[in-house]
Amino acid sequence: MSTRTTQGILPYQQIAQLIAQGAIHADIPIEDRQIQPASLDLRLGRKAYRLISSFLPELSEITSRLNVLDFYQSDLVMYEMDLTDGAILEKGHVYLVPLLERVTLPKAIRARTNPKSTTGRLDVFTRVVTDLNTGFDEIRAGYSGPLYLEIVPRSFAIKVKTGYSLNQIRFVRGDATMSDRSLQTLHTREPLLYHNLPANPAMGSRDLRTDRGLFLRIDLKGDDRDSSPIIGYRAKKNSHVIDLSKIGHYAALDFWEPLYRHRQNSLLLEPEEFYILASKERIRVPAGYAAEMVAFEAACGELRTHYAGFFDPGFGYGHGELHGTQVVLEVRPHDVPFLIHDGQTFFKVVYDRMLARPSQLYGTALGSSYQRQGLTLSKHFKV
């Protein structure tokens, strides 16, 4: 692709320009480490509000719902919490946190948000809310105002603190999404999918399945070289608090039940259980592109197949030397048990064009945690 286009995702250097111009600003200065190749990490503010329920502020500004003298008179807020020294968010409860960052978007720039990979793998359901909006995670072009993060820990209680990042924001100009024909053409030049095999061959163009994105499958077979491979993990019902500042600290078996390959290469997903699984293919995001995992309802039935969906330029690609990285899936069935089989179509990835090649790519130089991942839990666990 050409180095510049008029429609696409804003890259690292243009996000830095937005910050320098004051289009993204915060009382506590934004740090360079927050800027990613195609997104910006957002930070928790000083307070959290325990809510009675989720809500959408279509008819009023959010601050008017939070600033009340007596929370008992509120139909939304139960109490507030100070996050400056850290606080515990209990599982199953709904919290709203004003973020440190505010935006004053140009009229031609809109934004969308997504949980960070680590957030999704801990089964922490999050979404960004903005004033006078009818939906979550979508920020209209030209929006000027605060950002709020709704947080619902589902499997584990978590300890958070002012400045922690649970979500990220991506800035978009125009229609950035690639057509299926463009994906096919790109794949012939820069393979996007590889088979997850020892020889790691690129997937043939005839095997590439597209319909407004690339379809990928679930891996329930694991490594053939292992007689009893782990093909996933299921979250335990009762466990300790996870402090998000502690990396490589927790024993995985205290929080997760390993799932081993079934003789029929299948897995029965139980309602309202949380699973970590992996893709059959290895995905690659070349430097001039970004990607996002999206729901595929027809294949998934009553499933939520992911929380965290952004893939930055360079994921599974590096500087062209990598042959893809497995996608880790956060899966939560609803309502009924659901049987899945190895190789079943399970999710879809949409590719977007970048406005320009990012000056930084996804990888260890930026502190990226999952560049060479297989079936991997969040970075807080030691396996």
Secondary structure, 3 states (H helix, E strand, C coil): CCCECCCEECCHHHHHHHHHCCCEEECCCCCHHHECCCCEEEEECCEEEEECCCCCCCCCCHHHHHCCCCHHHCCCEEEEEECCCCEEECCCCEEEEEEEEEEECCCCEEEEEEECHHHHHCCEEEEEECCCCCCCCEECCCCEEEEEEEEEECCCCEEECCCCEEEEEEEEECCCECCHHHHHHHHHHCCCEEECCCCCCECCHHHCCECCCEEEEEECCCCCCCCCCEEEEEECCCCCCEECCCCCCEEHHHCEEEEECCCCCEEEECCCCCEEEEEEEEECCCCCEEEEEECCHHHHCCEECCCCCEECCCCCCCCCCCCCEEEEEEEEECCCCEEEECCCEEEEEEEEEECECCCCCCCHHHCCCCCCCCCCCCCCEEC
